[in-house]
């Protein structure tokens, strides 16, 4: 007969939300876009890239032009990042 596994108790009470990020994890909750020190793009570049993409420039060309990975450019153009940029 197979042994039944006991359900593990959760030792971690829960995850924090992005608005309540603990200071020990950097506390960079309210920083946006190029305010984040590791950001590869600026708001100006993202606005220009979105405009160029709307006009037909491919993401590959944009990514190479601004020296970022295609996924980084794709996320910026699709407003998954830099949501505050119009």
C-alpha positions as a Markdown table, in Angstrom:
| # | Residue | x | y | z |
|---|---|---|---|---|
| 1 | Unk | 0.0 | 0.0 | 0.0 |
| 2 | Unk | 1.4 | 3.4 | -0.9 |
| 3 | Unk | 2.2 | 5.9 | 1.8 |
| 4 | Unk | 0.2 | 9.0 | 1.9 |
| 5 | Unk | 2.2 | 12.2 | 2.0 |
| 6 | Unk | 1.4 | 14.7 | 4.6 |
| 7 | Unk | 0.8 | 18.2 | 3.4 |
| 8 | Unk | 3.6 | 20.5 | 4.3 |
| 9 | Unk | 3.0 | 23.4 | 6.5 |
| 10 | Unk | 3.8 | 26.7 | 5.0 |
| 11 | Unk | 6.6 | 28.4 | 6.9 |
| 12 | Unk | 6.4 | 31.5 | 4.8 |
| 13 | Unk | 3.3 | 33.4 | 5.7 |
| 14 | Unk | 2.8 | 35.0 | 2.3 |
| 15 | Unk | 4.4 | 37.0 | -0.4 |
| 16 | Unk | 4.5 | 40.7 | -0.3 |
| 17 | Unk | 2.9 | 42.8 | -3.0 |
| 18 | Unk | 4.9 | 45.1 | -5.2 |
| 19 | Unk | 3.7 | 48.1 | -3.1 |
| 20 | Unk | 4.8 | 46.6 | 0.2 |
| 21 | Unk | 8.2 | 45.4 | -0.7 |
| 22 | Unk | 10.5 | 45.1 | 2.3 |
| 23 | Unk | 13.5 | 47.4 | 2.5 |
| 24 | Unk | 15.9 | 44.5 | 2.7 |
| 25 | Unk | 15.0 | 43.7 | -0.9 |
| 26 | Unk | 16.0 | 47.1 | -2.1 |
| 27 | Unk | 12.7 | 48.9 | -1.5 |
| 28 | Unk | 12.6 | 50.1 | -5.1 |
| 29 | Unk | 8.8 | 49.9 | -5.2 |
| 30 | Unk | 8.0 | 53.3 | -6.4 |
| 31 | Unk | 10.8 | 53.7 | -8.9 |
| 32 | Unk | 9.8 | 53.7 | -12.5 |
| 33 | Unk | 11.7 | 53.4 | -15.8 |
| 34 | Unk | 15.1 | 54.8 | -16.0 |
| 35 | Unk | 15.0 | 55.7 | -12.2 |
| 36 | Unk | 15.9 | 52.0 | -11.7 |
| 37 | Unk | 19.7 | 51.8 | -11.7 |
| 38 | Unk | 19.8 | 48.6 | -13.9 |
| 39 | Unk | 17.5 | 50.0 | -16.6 |
| 40 | Unk | 18.9 | 49.7 | -20.1 |
| 41 | Unk | 16.4 | 52.1 | -21.7 |
| 42 | Unk | 15.2 | 55.7 | -21.0 |
| 43 | Unk | 11.8 | 57.1 | -21.3 |
| 44 | Unk | 12.8 | 59.1 | -24.4 |
| 45 | Unk | 14.1 | 56.0 | -26.1 |
| 46 | Unk | 11.0 | 54.0 | -25.3 |
| 47 | Unk | 8.7 | 56.7 | -26.6 |
| 48 | Unk | 10.7 | 56.8 | -29.8 |
| 49 | Unk | 10.9 | 53.0 | -30.2 |
| 50 | Unk | 7.1 | 52.8 | -29.8 |
| 51 | Unk | 6.6 | 55.4 | -32.5 |
| 52 | Unk | 9.0 | 53.7 | -34.8 |
| 53 | Unk | 7.4 | 50.3 | -34.2 |
| 54 | Unk | 4.0 | 51.7 | -35.0 |
| 55 | Unk | 5.4 | 52.9 | -38.3 |
| 56 | Unk | 6.6 | 49.4 | -39.2 |
| 57 | Unk | 10.2 | 49.1 | -37.8 |
| 58 | Unk | 10.7 | 45.5 | -36.5 |
| 59 | Unk | 11.6 | 44.8 | -32.9 |
| 60 | Unk | 14.8 | 43.1 | -34.0 |
| 61 | Unk | 16.0 | 46.3 | -35.7 |
| 62 | Unk | 15.0 | 48.4 | -32.7 |
| 63 | Unk | 16.7 | 46.0 | -30.2 |
| 64 | Unk | 19.9 | 46.1 | -32.2 |
| 65 | Unk | 19.8 | 49.9 | -32.5 |
| 66 | Unk | 19.5 | 50.4 | -28.8 |
| 67 | Unk | 21.7 | 47.5 | -27.8 |
| 68 | Unk | 19.1 | 45.5 | -25.8 |
| 69 | Unk | 17.7 | 42.1 | -26.0 |
| 70 | Unk | 14.7 | 41.7 | -28.3 |
| 71 | Unk | 12.6 | 40.6 | -25.3 |
| 72 | Unk | 13.5 | 43.8 | -23.4 |
| 73 | Unk | 12.4 | 45.9 | -26.4 |
| 74 | Unk | 9.3 | 43.8 | -26.9 |
| 75 | Unk | 8.2 | 44.3 | -23.3 |
| 76 | Unk | 8.8 | 48.1 | -23.6 |
| 77 | Unk | 6.9 | 48.4 | -26.8 |
| 78 | Unk | 3.9 | 46.3 | -25.5 |
| 79 | Unk | 3.8 | 48.5 | -22.4 |
| 80 | Unk | 4.6 | 45.6 | -20.0 |
| 81 | Unk | 7.4 | 47.8 | -18.8 |
| 82 | Unk | 7.5 | 51.6 | -18.9 |
| 83 | Unk | 3.7 | 51.9 | -18.6 |
| 84 | Unk | 4.0 | 55.5 | -17.4 |
| 85 | Unk | 5.5 | 56.6 | -20.8 |
| 86 | Unk | 3.0 | 57.8 | -23.3 |
